[in-house]
Amino acid sequence: MVSISNRIKFLREKEGLNQKEFAKKMNISRSTASMYESGKNTPPDDIKIAMAKFFDVSLDYLMGVTDIP
């Protein structure tokens, strides 16, 4: 199973965003985005929902439960 941290980084890079741009869109700090991608911190549910909507994927895909976006 793929981790949420790997999915966040993959999806961010797929959108062509750097961490600073992504953080601004999610209304979080760049350091928080970095911690999510490194697996040092897990986003709260409201941020997970915002990310899934932004990337147009399901929460299951974002969290690594399925490989179907």
C-alpha positions in Angstrom: 0.0 0.0 0.0 1.3 3.4 -1.0 1.5 6.0 1.8 -0.4 9.3 1.9 2.9 11.2 2.0 4.0 9.5 -1.3 0.7 10.3 -2.9 0.7 13.9 -1.9 4.2 14.4 -3.4 3.3 12.5 -6.5 0.1 14.4 -7.1 1.8 17.8 -6.4 4.6 17.1 -8.8 2.1 15.8 -11.4 0.3 19.2 -11.2 3.7 20.9 -11.7 3.7 22.7 -8.4 6.5 23.3 -6.0 5.9 22.9 -2.3 5.4 26.7 -1.8 2.8 26.9 -4.5 1.0 23.8 -3.2 1.1 25.1 0.4 -0.5 28.4 -0.7 -3.3 26.6 -2.5 -4.0 24.4 0.6 -3.7 27.4 2.9 -0.9 25.8 4.9 2.8 26.7 5.4 5.5 25.3 3.2 7.1 23.5 6.2 3.7 21.8 6.9 3.5 20.7 3.3 7.1 19.3 3.6 6.2 17.4 6.8 3.2 15.9 5.0 5.3 14.7 2.1 8.1 13.4 4.3 5.6 11.4 6.5 6.6 13.3 9.6 3.1 14.6 10.0 -0.3 13.5 8.6 -2.8 16.0 7.4 -6.0 16.4 9.4 -9.2 15.2 7.7 -10.3 18.7 6.5 -6.9 19.1 4.7 -7.2 15.6 3.2 -10.6 16.4 1.8 -9.3 19.7 0.4 -6.4 17.9 -1.2 -8.6 15.2 -2.7 -10.9 17.9 -4.2 -8.0 19.9 -5.5 -6.4 16.9 -7.2 -9.8 15.5 -8.2 -9.1 12.1 -6.6 -10.9 10.0 -4.0 -9.8 10.0 -0.4 -9.1 6.3 -0.8 -6.7 7.0 -3.6 -5.1 9.9 -1.7 -4.6 7.7 1.4 -3.2 4.8 -0.6 -6.1 2.4 -0.1 -6.7 2.0 -3.9 -4.7 2.7 -7.0 -7.8 4.0 -8.8 -7.9 7.8 -8.7 
